[in-house]
Amino acid sequence: MAGTKRKVGSDAQSQPPPTKRDKKVTPLSAPVPAAPTISKDPQEELLSSSNSVFEYLEHLPPQILKLIYALPAPRGPIVAAAVVRSSSLTDIARQVALRLVACGGSFKVKTIIESWIHRHGRRDGLLALRRMECMGILLPLGLATRPGEDEDVIDGEGSEAKRAKLMEKDACLTPEFQTAMATYLVTSFSSPWSLITRDQIDEFKKHSHEKQHTGKEHKPSRDPPTPQELEKYTQSSWDSVLHFLVGSDENDRGGGIKEPDDDMISFLTRIGLMQEDPDYKGKDKSRAPLVITSKGYEFMLRDSNAQVWQFILQYLDTMAHHDQKDMIRVEALSLLICLGSCRVGEGYHTSVLGSKFARVVIKDFSRFGLLFVCRVAGKNAFYPTKAVVNLVASSEKAGREASAFMGQSVSASRALEAALAAPVPSRSHLAVVVQTNFQVVAYTRSKLHISTLGLFCDVTTFRRLPNVIFFHLTRDSVRSAFRLGVTADQILRFLHVHAHPMLKSGDQPLVPSNVVDQILLWDKERRRVVMDEVWVHQSRDAAEFAAVRQFASDLDALAWGAAHTNKLYIHIHLADQVLAYIRRWRTKQIGR
């Protein structure tokens, strides 16, 4: 018996080297901490896959949710109200939550299902109670399934007895949520913290002027930032990161946009958006250029709200191994939700936070461009930007079942329409029109947007007018994006998210169907042939072929079999087990 190794299929494509980015920090002043090992805890895996702040809350352990609701007013009440408004609860769940708050916090499940909800909506009622339990609103009823639990009381077969027992239980609000929501309903806080008023600023300026005459020194303060200044600060912060990812040089970045600082570059490397060039041959690895990863390309093609949430999510994930991770998460999440209740241009002194963890989070958020930190009226202050306010607003208003593929930012269309109506269009807007002839028309003045479109469009077809650029989608350009790690879904999602507002008002698809189909077909071309290493066995007769084929199939080791030649192709990693069976089978046949 002779066996040989053979390669089945060959469609291997050489991977081009990724775009390289020279490091200008050599080395970082502080050592980059080693990336923590991926946690095997299902709870942490669920948290890492969350798509919004409220989905993150849903996956938190109940005791952490109780800590957040129990925060002193107005933070705890504002978080409770934001959860009720969010898409994490169904309309029925919101009604039940508010009724329970007004009715003492406890009612029979049977009464809620049969009296408060139409009797034909029993399943919807149970689903509403499950959502409330997942968000820490109700004490455990056994409806919420935690990681590792497979049984479903609502839809599971053979659960009639458990459902009947459930109907006799009391649905009780958690004391923390009940207190927080009741407080919110009777007070209706207009702001999470005390605002910095014009009277405070004028009073400080008056005392500062008096101190100058007496010769006393004081730390300098500034006037509050204007909304335009906050918008420019946020845009420059994010543009610096995105330009760094795509490798833009100083001319492409334009004036006023600098490279990220050392801490931000370290963070980009730690979360996997960039990495040191694995092909670098120099002796000093600290001088290896940084290259964008496939995860970085995916990040580039997301909308702005998704990019902001990914940064916050990675920031929270880095705290998974911290001794005080629970308290940091409580402070970060409550602060994030409270910032969503603020108005752009309103400022708050950091002294109102009261927690050292909150002050650390404020400093970290400012590095992402979410907060503008300065000194106003003689004290350290922070001003929320539009990025952080819109992040929570989009999480509240976006439908829970809406696909990420079709997800849209809540304020994207309004902001884009305002930008297009301006006398001089800003560099932050992007409106894309894809035509049936594969031409891509993009209304933008940003070189960053041009670089992003160049990831999957043919750059040789680039044409430009003052505020419009033209590209073409070609097979080679799209396949080159695939080789860089970009997927077809990411390209289509980018074109949908940044579609022109006029397209969203009609009944036509945002991207022509023939373009969508062709991009998906180009993606499938890469998987027409799969290469697999096999061991070829030549059977002596049909009986041996049938016996070995059956054994290999049961073992999931059979790659292919040819009955007319009695040849079997066995996966190489299982060849030893199949060979041992062949020896036993032949020995058994000789004994007969």
Secondary structure, 3 states (H helix, E strand, C coil): CCEEEEEECCCCCCCCCCCEECCCCCCCCCCCCCCCCCCCCHHHHHHHCCCCHHHHHHCCCHHHHHHHHCCCCCHHHHHHHHHHHCCCCCHHHHHHHHHHHHCCCEEEHHHHHHHHCCHHHHHHHHHHHHHHHHCCCECCCCCCCCCCCCCCCCCCCCCHHHHHHHHCCEEEECHHHHHHHHHHHHHCCCCCCCCCCHHHHHHHHHHHHHHHHHCCCCCCCCCCCCHHHHHHHHHHHHHHHHHHHHCCCHHHHCCCCCCCCHHHHHHHHHCCCEEECCCCCCCCHHHCCEEECHHHHHHHCCCHHHHHHHHHHHHHHCCCCCCCHHHHHHHHHHHHHHHCCCCCCCCEEHHHCCCHHHHHHHHHHHHCCCEEEEEECCEEEEEECHHHHHHHHHHHHCCCCCCCCCCCCCCHHHHHHHHHHCCCCCCCCCEEEECCCCEEEEECCCHHHHHHHCCCCEEEEEEECCCEEEEECCHHHHHHHHHCCCCHHHHHHHHHHCECHHHHCCCCCCCCHHHHHHHHHHHHHCCCCCCEEEEEEECCCHHHHHHHHHHHHHCCCEEEEECCCCEEEEEHHHHHHHHHHHHHHHHHHHHC
